[in-house]
């Protein structure tokens, strides 16, 4: 055989590469790209390969206003989106909305003085930043904050930065709106200029929406002056295009029918599981733990074996809810979309910075059922924006009045807890509101959020199963025909009924698509992830603990006591463990009544259960009363044995009363003024000796 020279080898190599490329096209390269695969593949994919330089992003997209949000439940994100839309439509600003966790902040010292940054910041828990705002918060409030050009605080490195700030808080918590207050202080310290007041919304007083509306108007006036803006007539400018796809049907493999991301769509869900990517977990066990017919409290065991999910005692589990079929039907019907519910739609941002809140292509039904908070509270501003699309002038006038008259809106909408479809029905149920663009509904309705529950089991005892304790919610509104039903707890109740043999569960007249998209939740599954908490047992089990948890507030304490009982059984020394538990009657809603006896036998004299049954005597008695009755023991454990003090449950009433009573106990038992006792309790909170897991 003749020997090949160098040129022959080169030619053969080129031919081989070309042939390989040709035959592998569409398999290993040249694969048509799913435009939503990057954003929704899994929990972390949306961050990969994306610039974290906010100034670069603003420059390339020609923006002069960025609205950052720190949000836990979606409200702050909604307010940020509303500010962006209003800034664009009313004042001609080139706006973009930005998730705080998507960017770095060292270069804020190079922020141009002809642009403005807005910060919409929720305070979470006991004065903590929301999950997506942790890195930003630690950077701007840290002791060693270093910007790109150096410069200490006294050199005012942010002197070019103009900013706007609004906070979302709850006055029933001790650290009310601490996030926006601390960030505001930090930015001013570094020389930034705030435009308008640092606004504060109060969810505890029920005035969040009105606080926001009252704050933003004077803010816009000042911003207009500072940036030389001109107000113009506001018209609806869609953020998203919604295209009906004649080329696809709902059964097509690439159509999302409620799957949260591409991996779930393709049936190959994988971790890490988090707030962007749930684990579809089997429900191993479910049971009713109330003994009355008119109320429900569920105990569920969620199996996380093999998922790589882990939890620690005191953490929270997030349940991803599904809207009830009744409300999905109501929403689609009033918009004239009932007959098109399974029509495939593609949703795309009309601006490069707009983020579509769910994966597409999808269907109207799937978007509404799995992704939109259609049962949530309605804002006056949103109602006002829909007036232009009313079916007739009479309805338009009514919608305009609702949008403009605060008291009228409170009377007709807020006090009745109406959702958006119910508002439209109340204005005119006889006509379809088919002129309302679906895009404005996507923009104006929050993305449905996971609901968080205190885990009621010990990770030491059952590391592969998470216990949930949930009271099924319903609110009876005086003078209203309807009863407001909890979205997630009724969904869980339907799952429990299905598990116990009901083929068509409809708790309280609500039906749910409990088998999930394409039956992927069949066999009684629920989408979940775990959120870690600072609500923790002391590392030394011999340290005493005092727990106050009425009603379902006892959930984390079941886990605490379960863990201490296991430690005692294993021969460890366990400190005094006191639980104050309250409910209506010992025969109706005494949660885990039988279990406490078992734990008591394991813990012996170390465990003490003190109960308050509010309706078993003429005068109501609550846990805070029992706390005062045991003042001497409580104070002794706190003062002489450095016991940890825990509270879980209602923030507005119970938790506040417990805190006040503890101040009185310390004042009386130690013989110090009330002011000194308040300082002691505040110090306990700061050091972690006093911990709360509360909600409003």
Secondary structure, DSSP 8 states (H G I E B T S, - for coil): -----HHHHHHHHHHHHHHHHHHHBTTTBS----TTHHHHSSTTGGGTT---BHHHHHHHTT-SEEEEEE-SSSHHHHHHHHHHHHHHHHH---EEEEEGGG-B-GGGGG--TT-EEEEEEEEETTTEE-GGGHHHHHHHHSTT---TT---GGG-TTTT-EEEEEEEE-TTSTTTTHHHHHHHHHHHHTT-EE-S--EEEETTTT-HHHHHHHHHHHHHHHHHHHHT----------SEEEEE-TT--TTSTTSBSS-SSHHHHTT---S--BTTB-EEEEEEEEEE---SSS--EEEEEEE-TTS-----TT-EEEE-----HHHHHHHHHHTT-GGGTT-EEEEEESSTT---SS-SSEEHHHHHHHTB-TTS---HHHHHHHGGG-SSHHHHHHHHHHHH-HHHHHHHTGGGT--HHHHHHHH-SSS--TTS-HHHHHHHS-B---EEEE--S-TTT-TTEEEEEEE--EEE-TT-SSEEE-HHHHHHHHHHHHHTT-TT--GGG----TT-GGGTTTTTEEEEEEE--S----SSTTS-EEEE--GGGGHHHHHHHHHHHHHHHTT-----EEEEEEES-TTT--TTHHHHHHHHHHHGGGEEEEEEETTSSSS---HHHHHHHTHHHHHHHHHHS--EEEEEEEIIIIIHHHHHHHHHHHHHHHT--HHHHHHHHHHHHHHTSEEEEEE-
